[in-house]
Amino acid sequence: MINQETSLNLKLASFDGPIDLLESLIREHKLDILNLDIAALAAQYLKFIKKNIDQISIDDACEYLSMATYLLELKSKKVLPIENNGLNDSNFEFERDKLVKRIIEYRKYKNAIPELLSKQNKRLEMYAKRADDLESFAPDNVVIEDLPTNVDPMKLSKAMELAFEKWRMSLFSQQKILVQELAVDDVEKDVLKFLDTHDFKEISFSDFLSEVDELKMSQQYIVTCFLALLELVKYHKINLHQKEMDDDIYISKNMNKDEMQDSLLRG
């Protein structure tokens, strides 16, 4: 017969907090996690903590002892049930199910760690190839336009990444399948119309996209809109600039003399 005092030979350093210890105790003692015996789990937990208390750092002791107190409180609710007052917080089954849910979720993450580490190691063995200079592959009849002197290509790239990230984070983008044909000319008209109908000096690229009709918004629209902005800059219809404090693009209309005079009169 296996001696219960020596059947669980675990080192505290191998545990990443009280939930990890509880999960290991359940697994080692083959407890039914879906019908968890809180009294048996609390007994094993307290026995382990008492035996290894000298190995626990002061910083970690608070967490382990707090869990011990919680288990004893939960055990007392089982032994001395409180009169049902309609509050779930005093219900033993409710509290036990919350603890079981935490342990099951932790077990899922713990089981995923080896696979993630394996993928990380495989990725570390890969070597990335530097991007080729595509200008050498451009046909002779293609004219490569220079960006405005106040626009940094690297910041321009980050601005696009920022726009995509905000779009992916929106709930709407995850709930639809959109098929549409877009022309750069049409989006140019959208930009100019927006600038004409709104009275402000400038607007960021991200804020402009947030004003676009949700039924239009898609990954394709963001890319087309970005190309439309570059075209409008090329023909001096708008101005683009970036600020030091962030990576966003700021759009302002390039006013003609009459518009500039009207703006000064309104100002």
C-alpha positions as CSV (number, residue, x, y, z in Angstrom):
1,M,0.0,0.0,0.0
2,I,1.3,3.4,-0.9
3,N,2.0,5.7,2.0
4,Q,-0.2,8.8,1.6
5,E,2.6,11.0,3.2
6,T,5.0,10.1,0.4
7,S,2.6,9.5,-2.5
8,L,2.7,13.1,-3.5
9,N,6.3,14.1,-4.1
10,L,6.0,17.6,-5.5
11,K,8.3,20.7,-5.3
12,L,6.7,24.0,-4.6
13,A,8.9,25.7,-7.2
14,S,7.1,23.8,-9.9
15,F,3.8,25.4,-9.1
16,D,2.7,28.7,-10.6
17,G,0.3,29.7,-7.9
18,P,-2.5,28.1,-5.8
19,I,-4.7,27.2,-8.8
20,D,-1.8,25.2,-10.3
21,L,-1.3,23.4,-7.0
22,L,-5.0,22.6,-6.8
23,E,-5.0,21.3,-10.4
24,S,-2.0,19.0,-9.6
25,L,-3.6,17.7,-6.4
26,I,-6.8,16.8,-8.3
27,R,-4.8,15.0,-11.0
28,E,-2.4,13.2,-8.6
29,H,-5.2,12.0,-6.3
30,K,-7.6,11.2,-9.2
31,L,-10.4,13.4,-7.8
32,D,-13.5,13.8,-9.9
33,I,-13.3,17.4,-11.0
34,L,-16.9,17.5,-12.2
35,N,-18.1,16.3,-8.7
36,L,-15.3,17.8,-6.7
37,D,-15.0,16.7,-3.0
38,I,-14.1,20.0,-1.4
39,A,-13.3,18.4,1.9
40,A,-10.8,16.0,0.5
41,L,-9.2,18.7,-1.7
42,A,-8.9,21.1,1.2
43,A,-7.3,18.4,3.4
44,Q,-4.7,17.6,0.7
45,Y,-4.0,21.3,0.1
46,L,-3.6,22.1,3.8
47,K,-1.3,19.1,4.3
48,F,0.9,20.1,1.4
49,I,1.1,23.8,2.5
50,K,1.9,22.8,6.1
51,K,4.6,20.4,5.0
52,N,6.2,23.0,2.6
53,I,5.5,26.3,4.3
54,D,9.2,26.9,4.9
55,Q,9.8,26.8,1.1
56,I,7.2,29.5,0.3
57,S,8.5,33.0,-0.2
58,I,6.8,35.8,1.8
59,D,5.5,37.3,-1.4
60,D,3.8,34.0,-2.5
61,A,2.7,32.9,1.0
62,C,-0.2,35.4,0.9
63,E,-1.7,33.8,-2.2
64,Y,-1.4,30.2,-0.9
65,L,-2.8,31.1,2.5
66,S,-5.7,33.1,1.0
67,M,-6.6,30.0,-1.1
68,A,-6.4,27.9,2.1
69,T,-8.8,30.3,3.8
70,Y,-11.2,30.1,0.9
71,L,-11.2,26.3,0.9
72,L,-11.9,26.2,4.6
73,E,-14.8,28.7,4.1
74,L,-16.2,26.6,1.3
75,K,-15.9,23.5,3.3
76,S,-17.8,25.1,6.2
77,K,-20.6,26.0,3.9
78,K,-20.9,22.3,3.0
79,V,-20.8,21.2,6.7
80,L,-22.9,24.0,8.1
81,P,-25.2,25.1,5.2
82,I,-26.5,28.7,5.6
83,E,-30.3,29.1,5.4
84,N,-31.2,29.9,1.8
85,N,-31.7,33.7,1.5
86,G,-31.9,33.8,-2.2
87,L,-28.3,35.0,-2.7
88,N,-26.0,32.7,-4.8
89,D,-22.9,33.9,-2.9
90,S,-24.0,31.8,0.1
91,N,-24.8,28.7,-2.0
92,F,-22.2,25.9,-1.6
93,E,-22.8,24.5,-5.1
94,F,-22.5,27.9,-6.7
95,E,-19.1,28.6,-5.0
96,R,-17.8,25.1,-5.8
97,D,-18.8,25.4,-9.5
98,K,-16.9,28.7,-9.7
99,L,-13.8,27.1,-8.3
100,V,-14.1,24.1,-10.6
101,K,-14.5,26.4,-13.6
102,R,-11.3,28.3,-12.8
103,I,-9.4,25.0,-12.4
104,I,-10.7,23.7,-15.7
105,E,-9.8,26.9,-17.6
106,Y,-6.4,26.8,-16.0
107,R,-5.9,23.2,-17.1
108,K,-6.8,24.1,-20.7
109,Y,-4.1,26.8,-20.8
110,K,-1.6,24.5,-19.0
111,N,-2.1,21.8,-21.6
112,A,-1.6,24.2,-24.4
113,I,1.8,25.4,-23.2
114,P,3.8,22.4,-24.6
115,E,2.3,22.9,-28.1
116,L,3.0,26.7,-28.0
117,L,6.6,26.1,-26.8
118,S,7.0,23.6,-29.7
119,K,5.8,26.2,-32.2
120,Q,8.0,28.8,-30.7
121,N,11.1,26.6,-31.0
122,K,10.2,25.8,-34.6
123,R,9.9,29.5,-35.3
124,L,13.2,30.2,-33.7
125,E,14.8,27.8,-36.2
126,M,13.5,29.7,-39.2
127,Y,15.4,32.5,-40.9
128,A,13.6,35.3,-42.6
129,K,14.7,36.6,-46.0
130,R,15.0,40.4,-46.4
131,A,12.6,42.0,-48.8
132,D,13.8,42.6,-52.3
133,D,14.2,46.0,-53.8
134,L,11.1,46.0,-56.1
135,E,12.2,49.1,-58.0
136,S,14.7,47.0,-60.0
137,F,11.8,44.9,-61.3
138,A,9.7,47.9,-62.4
139,P,9.1,48.3,-66.1
140,D,10.9,51.2,-67.8
141,N,7.7,53.0,-68.6
142,V,6.5,53.1,-65.0
143,V,7.2,56.4,-63.2
144,I,7.7,56.0,-59.4
145,E,6.3,59.1,-57.8
146,D,8.1,60.5,-54.8
147,L,6.2,61.0,-51.6
148,P,5.8,64.5,-50.1
149,T,8.9,65.5,-48.2
150,N,6.9,65.7,-44.9
151,V,5.7,62.0,-45.2
152,D,7.9,59.3,-43.8
153,P,7.3,55.9,-45.7
154,M,7.9,53.9,-42.4
155,K,5.3,56.0,-40.6
156,L,3.0,55.6,-43.5
157,S,3.3,51.8,-43.2
158,K,2.6,52.0,-39.5
159,A,-0.5,54.2,-40.2
160,M,-1.9,51.5,-42.4
161,E,-1.2,48.8,-39.8
162,L,-3.0,51.0,-37.2
163,A,-6.0,51.3,-39.4
164,F,-6.2,47.6,-40.1
165,E,-5.8,46.8,-36.3
166,K,-8.7,49.1,-35.4
167,W,-10.9,47.6,-38.1
168,R,-10.1,44.0,-37.0
169,M,-10.9,45.0,-33.4
170,S,-14.4,46.2,-34.3
171,L,-17.2,43.7,-33.7
172,F,-18.9,44.6,-37.0
173,S,-16.0,43.5,-39.1
174,Q,-16.2,40.0,-37.5
175,Q,-19.9,39.6,-38.2
176,K,-20.3,40.1,-42.0
177,I,-19.2,38.7,-45.3
178,L,-18.9,41.6,-47.8
179,V,-18.3,41.3,-51.6
180,Q,-18.0,44.6,-53.4
181,E,-16.2,46.3,-56.3
182,L,-14.4,49.5,-55.4
183,A,-12.7,52.0,-57.7
184,V,-10.1,54.5,-56.5
185,D,-12.0,57.3,-58.2
186,D,-15.2,56.5,-56.2
187,V,-13.3,56.6,-52.9
188,E,-11.6,59.8,-53.9
189,K,-15.1,61.4,-54.3
190,D,-16.0,60.0,-50.8
191,V,-13.0,61.7,-49.3
192,L,-13.5,65.0,-51.0
193,K,-17.2,65.1,-50.2
194,F,-16.5,64.3,-46.6
195,L,-14.0,67.2,-46.4
196,D,-16.4,69.6,-48.1
197,T,-19.3,68.8,-45.7
198,H,-17.4,68.9,-42.4
199,D,-16.0,72.1,-41.0
200,F,-12.6,71.2,-39.5
201,K,-8.9,71.8,-40.3
202,E,-7.8,68.2,-40.3
203,I,-8.9,64.6,-39.5
204,S,-6.8,61.5,-38.9
205,F,-7.0,58.6,-41.2
206,S,-8.4,56.4,-38.4
207,D,-11.1,58.9,-37.5
208,F,-12.1,59.2,-41.1
209,L,-12.5,55.5,-41.5
210,S,-14.7,55.4,-38.3
211,E,-17.1,57.9,-40.1
212,V,-17.5,55.6,-43.1
213,D,-20.8,53.8,-43.4
214,E,-20.4,50.4,-41.8
215,L,-21.9,48.7,-44.8
216,K,-19.0,50.0,-46.9
217,M,-16.2,49.3,-44.4
218,S,-14.0,46.3,-45.3
219,Q,-10.4,45.5,-45.7
220,Q,-10.7,46.3,-49.4
221,Y,-12.1,49.7,-48.6
222,I,-9.2,50.6,-46.3
223,V,-6.6,49.7,-49.0
224,T,-8.5,51.5,-51.7
225,C,-9.0,54.5,-49.4
226,F,-5.2,54.6,-48.8
227,L,-4.5,54.6,-52.5
228,A,-7.1,57.3,-53.0
229,L,-5.4,59.5,-50.5
230,L,-2.0,59.1,-52.3
231,E,-3.7,60.0,-55.6
232,L,-5.3,63.1,-54.1
233,V,-2.0,64.2,-52.7
234,K,-0.4,63.7,-56.0
235,Y,-2.8,66.1,-57.7
236,H,-2.6,68.6,-54.8
237,K,-6.2,68.2,-53.8
238,I,-5.5,67.3,-50.2
239,N,-2.5,67.5,-47.8
240,L,-1.2,64.6,-45.7
241,H,1.1,64.9,-42.7
242,Q,2.1,63.0,-39.6
243,K,2.8,64.2,-36.1
244,E,5.6,63.1,-33.8
245,M,3.3,61.8,-31.0
246,D,1.6,59.1,-33.0
247,D,1.8,57.1,-36.3
248,D,-1.6,58.1,-37.7
249,I,-2.0,60.1,-41.0
250,Y,-3.7,63.5,-40.8
251,I,-5.8,64.6,-43.8
252,S,-6.6,68.3,-44.6
253,K,-8.1,69.8,-47.7
254,N,-5.8,71.8,-50.0
255,M,-7.9,75.0,-50.3
256,N,-7.9,77.3,-53.3
257,K,-7.7,81.0,-52.9
258,D,-11.5,81.6,-52.7
259,E,-11.9,78.8,-50.1
260,M,-9.0,80.2,-48.1
261,Q,-10.5,83.7,-48.1
262,D,-13.9,82.3,-47.0
263,S,-12.1,80.4,-44.2
264,L,-10.4,83.5,-43.0
265,L,-13.6,85.4,-43.0
266,R,-15.4,82.7,-41.0
267,G,-12.4,82.5,-38.6
